[in-house]
Structures are given as C-alpha cells and as structure tokens.
C-alpha cells in the first residue's frame, strides 16, 4: 500500500542566500524569483526540483547557496547546511531529504 502525504514548501526569498553579499560589491542588487515549487505549494514530490530565476543588472557572476529546512529560522539565518552550491545555477534537485506531512522552507 502506498503512503500519501503532503509536503508544503515556502520559498523564503532568502534565495537571496549568498547573493546578498553581491550588493555590497556592486551598485545593483541581484534579482531573484522563486519559480517552483511555488510559495505555499502542497503535494510536492519527495524529490522536487527547486527552480529559480536570477539576474544581476551589473552582469556579475552570482554564487548560489540553497538552504532547505523544516525550520524557517534556519533558512532565514543561513544556519542550515546548504543542499546546493554553485555559480549562475537556476535549479537543483532535492534527493532523499524530505518526509511526508512536513512543511519545508528554502
């Protein structure tokens, strides 16, 4: 018998994760938008692809760290372990980290 549950995602626009430091180095802050899963999404796969769009008006290379946790504060203060790090990336897939009936923030 297959177990069904829900996973709720909130895209805390802290996807401005490591990018926020770019603002100090340049005149223009980067622009980041969460694409998927959308804020408040339910019934998300246990192995979702997290997708975002980002651009920098100064055309700088953007370093990305994605934080994921069921504790919103861990994401907001970047104390969670990053699940992904890269440059100019716009997606990552979450593997073997999620559980049913849990709310996650990224």
N, C-alpha and C positions, 0 to 999 in steps of 0.2 A: 504494500500500500504506500502510495506516495504522499509525503507530508507537504502541505501547502502552508505558507505563511506570508508575511509581508516584510518588506524592508522599506523603510522610509528614508529618503535622502534629503538633506538640506544643503544646498550649495552656499555655504557661508562665503561671501565674496572675500574670503581670505585666500581665495585662489590668487589673490594679490600677495600670496605667500611670500616668496623671496623677491618677487618683483618690486615690492615696495621700496627696496633699497635702491632701485634704479632711479627713482625720482630724485634722490639726493645727488646723484652723479650727473644728471641731465636736467634740462629745464622742463621737460614734459613728462608727466607720469604715464605709464603704460595703460592701455585699455584692456580690461579682461571681462568676458561674459561667459557665464556657465551655459552650456548648450544641453547636455544630457548627463545623467538624469536631471530633469528639471527640479527646481526647488519644490519640496513637498511631495515629490513623486512617491507613489506606493506600488507594491507588487513588482519591485525591481528585481532583476535576476541576481542570483548569488555570485555571479561573475560578471558584473556590469563593466561596460566600457565608459569611463569618465571622459567627457569631451568638453572642451572649452575653446573659445576663440580669444586671441590676444594680438595686440599690435602695439607698436611703440612709435609715436609721432617722430621721434628722433632716429628711427630705424636702427636702434641698438639691438644687439643680441640679448634675448631675455632668458635668464636662468629660471627654471621652474622647479619647485618642490611641491608635491601634493601630499597633504596630510589628511588622514582618514581616521575617525574615531567615533565611538558612540557617545563620547563626552565632548560637547560643543566647546567647552573652555580649553580643552587640549588642542583643538584645531585653531581656535582664535589666538592662543598664545604660543602656538607652534611647539608645544611640548610633546606632542605625539610624534612617533617615529615616522619620517616621510615614507610613503609607499612607492614614490616615484621621484626621480630627479633627472633633469635633462635640460637641454637648451632648445629654445624655439619649438618645443613639443606642443601638440594640441590635444593629446589624448593618452590615456593609459588604461589597461585592463586590470581590474582587481581580481586576484586569484586566491582562493582558499582562505579568505579572511572574514567573510560575512556569515552571519547567522540569521535564521528566520526570526520574525517577531521582534526586530531590533531597529531602532532609529539611528542612522549614521549621519555624520556631518563631514564635509570635505571642503 
